[in-house]
Every structure is written in C-alpha cells, then in structure tokens.
Amino acid sequence: MRTRKVILRILLLIAIAAMGFSLWKLWSYYKVYHNGKKEYEDLTQFVDENPQAEEETTAAEGKKKDICPIKVDFDELKKVNPDVIGWLHIPDTGINYPIVQGQDNSYYLHRTFKKESSYVGAIFMDVNCKPDFTSFNSIIYGHNLKNGEMFGHLKGLYDLNYNSKADYKKHSKIWVVTPKENREYDIFAAREINVDKDMDVYYVEFASKEEYKTYLASQVEKSQYKTKAPVSEDRSMITLSTCTSTTETGRFIVQATRIQ
C-alpha cells in the first residue's frame, strides 16, 4: 500500500513537471511571437500613409496611374539596419514589412530586422538578386508563422487549396517601395511547389529576353488560376516565397509582374 502511494506521488510529480514544461514552452513561443510582432509594429513609425494615394490621370499617357499608398523614411530605417533595401506592402492585408538583404540566405532566417536572434526572422531578398529590384526575378523570402505574421497570410490570401474562398483579385496589387522609387506589381501566378523539383522558380537572371519569356509562360501555365496581369519579357517580376506546413520541401509562392 505504501509502495503504491509512493508510485502515485512520483507519477503526480512527473505530470506536474510535464505540465510545467509545456506551459513554459507555450510562454516561450508567445514571448518570441509577441516580441517579433512588436518590433515590426514599432518600425511602422517610419511609414506614413500617402495622402495622394489615389488614381490620377497623366496628361502624357492619357490613362490612370496608381499612386503608392505609403511613404517610407529610409534614412531613419537605415539607422536601425543599413541592410534595408525596400519596404513590402500589400494593401488591406497584414503584409507591411521592411525588406533586407544579407551576405547570404541564412543570416535573416532567424534574425529580425534589428538583427535580434529569433525564429520569426525577417523579410529578406535572395542574395543573388540586385538590391534595386532590377533583376529579371527578385525573390523575397519570409516565414509562414502560425499567428499570421510575416508571410503567414499568403496561403490564406492566395492559395485556393488552403482557402477555397481565397480571391487574389481583392489583393492583386503589391507595392515595393525603395529609396529611389515606388514599384507596383500585379499578381500573375500562385501555387505550392516542391523545392526539390521546382527549382526553376528561383531563377533570378536569364540569358535573353526570349528565355525569360519562355520562363514566364511556364509559370503562368503552372499557376493555380489565371489572372489578367500583363506578363511580358519587358517587365521584371518578384516572387514571394514561404514554407508550408505540409512537407519540409514544400513552399508556397506568389509571383507578380511589374506594371509601372
């Protein structure tokens, strides 16, 4: 009888310890998410709404031109992190982040914009791309966080297999603001890929415009849905890439062509 009581006490202590460890892990995850979210929210102090963010008619073109909805103070951002090369903004979504470019594609995987160690990471551009976004294909990475931060919104917004009600038309415009210009993009493709089989997605440069044209056609063909974006070998593009929860090699990508 006495032995039984001892065993029960030991089991109770083990259960309490396991519960304590689980609560500690949950608190750790919450703290990391909270700190990461707060850091990026604080950085929006360097971003203001553009009061002229409305369509205007240009006399030269005789057609309407979209105005970037935000203005970014890159002088102040560079004081925080000189690696900043742009700001990514998708209107009316949670995607509103600075873009950095490191010396490799590993540094910012687990470091925030302020270079704090965290699995939240940063939104960063592939090291092989030109920092002014003039590569044929500028590739931008971000984590798919469970709380929806960083690129955690992409699947819900653009993946029909994940969200049958996803409608890219509601969020078809992507803005990349740089220290020199505002670049507007229109989404032309989205899908889930396997990095072991679909490495062509991450091609940055092409030997010729004809080769780039062929590449664009293949991406349009493989997309989950067709859009009316004006895809052309004379227009550069961006690829947003994030991991998926299905497989270790799974990625979800959104591709957009420059329209201005």
Secondary structure, 3 states (H helix, E strand, C coil): CHHHHHHHHHHHHHHHHHHHHHHHHHHHHHHHHHHHHHHHHHHHHHEEECCCCCCEEECCCCEEECCCCEEECHHHHHHHCCCEEEEEECCCCCCEEEEECCCCCCHHHCECCCCCECCCCCEEECCCCCCCCCCCEEEEECCECCCCCECCCHHHHHCCCCCCCCCHHHHCEEEEECCCCEEEEEEEEEEEEECCCCHHHHCCCCCCHHHHHHHHHHHHHHCCCCCCCCCCCCCCEEEEEEECCCCCCEEEEEEEEECC
